[in-house]
Amino acid sequence: MNKGLEFKSYVSNYVPELGYLTKEKIVFLPIDHPLAELAAQKVLNYEENEYLPGYIKVTYDQQNILSDENETDDLLET
């Protein structure tokens, strides 16, 4: 039985006033997505470098401990 612990960060790709920040039409991009850096830069500029919305997904033994239900407005502090 493999009881792996996995962490993965997701950054916001959507701001209500601006819409989607990249050509991808999903609200959050995994941090390793090729457009995640662009989305993060755009949202940080919009938030005056103070907030980076997103979430951290934590999975243990294939069960979610944290997910998009635990979204934060400040991924930098989380």
C-alpha positions as CSV (number, residue, x, y, z in Angstrom):
1,M,0.0,0.0,0.0
2,N,1.5,3.3,-1.1
3,K,0.7,6.2,1.3
4,G,2.3,9.1,-0.6
5,L,2.0,12.7,0.5
6,E,1.6,15.2,-2.3
7,F,1.5,19.0,-2.4
8,K,0.6,21.0,-5.4
9,S,0.0,24.8,-5.7
10,Y,-2.5,26.5,-8.0
11,V,-2.6,30.2,-8.9
12,S,-5.6,32.2,-9.9
13,N,-6.2,32.6,-13.7
14,Y,-9.3,34.7,-13.3
15,V,-10.2,38.1,-12.0
16,P,-13.9,39.1,-12.2
17,E,-13.1,42.6,-13.5
18,L,-10.6,41.3,-16.1
19,G,-11.8,37.8,-16.9
20,Y,-9.4,35.0,-17.7
21,L,-5.7,36.1,-17.5
22,T,-4.4,33.7,-20.1
23,K,-5.8,31.7,-23.1
24,E,-6.7,28.9,-20.7
25,K,-10.3,29.1,-19.6
26,I,-10.0,27.6,-16.2
27,V,-10.1,29.5,-12.9
28,F,-6.9,28.1,-11.4
29,L,-3.7,26.9,-13.1
30,P,-1.3,24.4,-11.5
31,I,2.0,26.1,-10.6
32,D,3.8,23.9,-13.2
33,H,1.5,24.9,-16.1
34,P,3.4,26.8,-18.8
35,L,1.1,29.9,-18.3
36,A,1.0,29.9,-14.5
37,E,3.8,32.4,-14.3
38,L,2.0,34.8,-16.6
39,A,-1.3,34.5,-14.7
40,A,0.6,35.1,-11.4
41,Q,2.2,38.2,-12.8
42,K,-1.0,39.6,-14.0
43,V,-2.9,38.9,-10.8
44,L,-0.1,40.3,-8.7
45,N,-0.1,43.5,-10.8
46,Y,-3.9,43.8,-10.5
47,E,-3.6,43.3,-6.7
48,E,-0.6,45.8,-6.5
49,N,1.8,42.9,-5.5
50,E,-0.1,42.4,-2.2
51,Y,-2.2,39.3,-2.9
52,L,-2.0,36.1,-4.9
53,P,-5.2,34.2,-4.9
54,G,-4.9,30.4,-5.2
55,Y,-4.9,27.2,-3.2
56,I,-2.7,24.4,-2.2
57,K,-3.8,20.8,-2.8
58,V,-2.6,18.3,-0.2
59,T,-3.3,14.6,-0.8
60,Y,-2.4,11.8,1.5
61,D,-3.0,8.2,0.6
62,Q,-5.1,9.4,-2.4
63,Q,-7.4,11.4,-0.2
64,N,-7.7,15.1,-0.3
65,I,-6.8,17.0,2.9
66,L,-6.8,20.4,1.3
67,S,-8.3,21.3,-2.1
68,D,-9.9,24.1,-4.1
69,E,-12.5,24.2,-1.3
70,N,-9.7,25.8,0.8
71,E,-9.0,28.6,-1.6
72,T,-7.1,31.6,-0.2
73,D,-6.9,35.2,-1.3
74,D,-3.2,35.3,-0.2
75,L,-1.3,32.2,-1.4
76,L,1.9,34.1,-0.6
77,E,1.2,34.0,3.1
78,T,-0.5,30.6,3.1
